Amino acid sequence: AILREWTKRRWCLSPARLDGKLAIVAEGSIGHGRETAVGLAARGARVILACKDREEGEAACRYVEQKTGSSLVEFSELDLSKFASVRKFARHIAEKETKLDILVFTGGMEMTDKTFTEDGQELVFQVNHLAPFLLTNLLLGLLKASDASRVVYTTSEVYSWLRSETNFNDVNWSETPYDKKIAFAQSKLANILFTKELAARTAETSVRTFCVDPVSGAFNWMTYFDNKVAKTIVSFAKHLFLKSEEEEAQSIIYCCVEETIKDQSGRFYMNCEERALEDFALDKALSENLWNVSEDIVGDITGLGEASIETVKIVELVETSDGIMVKAKNDAGSSSDSEDEKNDHNISLTKENIETTMRNRMTYEEGNSESTVGSNLQTTTVTRRVVKTIISSSQVSTAENNLTITEI
């Protein structure tokens, strides 16, 4: 009982509300991931539970709705063991959302025998690090579009078992005998190093990053038991004495909402308080090397919303039942040959899930920066993410001949 009370001593007590905020909880269908979704939804956030199993994910959505009374919970398919699934999910989010406020990775692989994914990568490293690395970068534009966004990765104190064993130049263990304990610990170190490197690279933006050990304490050592009997004993002890799934979620939620840590990007937390890291986890050269290795493996990490700019001109405005369809062509005046490119230039201005004005979502080349779209503007540059904005038909018509849509 004393041990249980000790593990419960740190709860997220922040009164922060998340109304109007969008949160994605990756691998949030079970365990502390699902409870994290409960905590965010209870504070008013719209929550997307991203996981690979639809039945499990939709059941989790119902669980969150029943616990919180929220109707703003939805499932979206995401398989972190497949880069193609990560890219598909990122495109889906970028196409329908204008910003992202919270991105949380709550799941991951534990120790397993050496296994490779369809992408040719060691399974534990791909699911625990490479896929989060890819998805975070792909969604970075949406995260930057938020006034204050947070990215939270779950890691484990077992990273500290590593010393000279760290080798990010052989993540597939092609030259080194596979050790599943070291492979797991190295993936957890990668979470920490990526958190710190991302914090450094986004320091001048609205993005803040944190990593959390949600379990902490004696249960971390269960990861290293190979014997099934020993695992069973420790699992039973966890049930009796250590943290529940709700308790495990507290530090994750804390890093998503706590106002006092907004200037502490890149830090490591446990039991809702910052913890010191081993010196090798602070190695800047190691984190930079990990970033480069990761990028080489996953390929293009250009953020959706941060790609090169292409300017198109309006050809026609078509009024629809729920807004306006903008038909456009590129500056050269030629129509696109591929169906995908044609669709890219047909942009719907709907009246759902959108801003009431363009202010703070657009770059005005000429005109009053405090104005909405109207006849007083000569030229307006609009990103694809924010073109879904409430505009009356008359407002658009007055600018029809000189409105420039910049697609990203």
Buried (B, 14 or more C-beta within 10 A) or exposed (E): EEEEEEBBEBBBEBEBEBEEBBBBBBBBBBBBBBBBBBBBBBBBBBBBBBBBBEEBBBBBBEBBBEBBEBEBBEBBBBBBBBBEBBBBBBEBBBEEBBBBBBBBBBBBBEBEEBBEBEBEBBBBBBBBBBBBBBBBBBBBBBBBBBEEBBBBBBBBBBBBBBEEBBEBEEBBBEEBEEBBBBBBBBBBBBBBBBBBBBBBBBEEBBBBBBBBBBBBBBBBEBBBBEEEEEBEEBEEBBEEBBBBBBBBBBBBBBBBBBEEBEEBBBBBBBBBEEEEBBEBBBBEEBBEBBBEBBBEBBEEBEBBBBEEEBEBBBEEBEEEEEBBBBBBBBEEEEEBEEEEEEEBBEBEBBBEEBBEBBEEBBEBEEBEEEBBBBEEBEEBBBBBBBBBBBBEEEBBBBBEEEBBBBBB
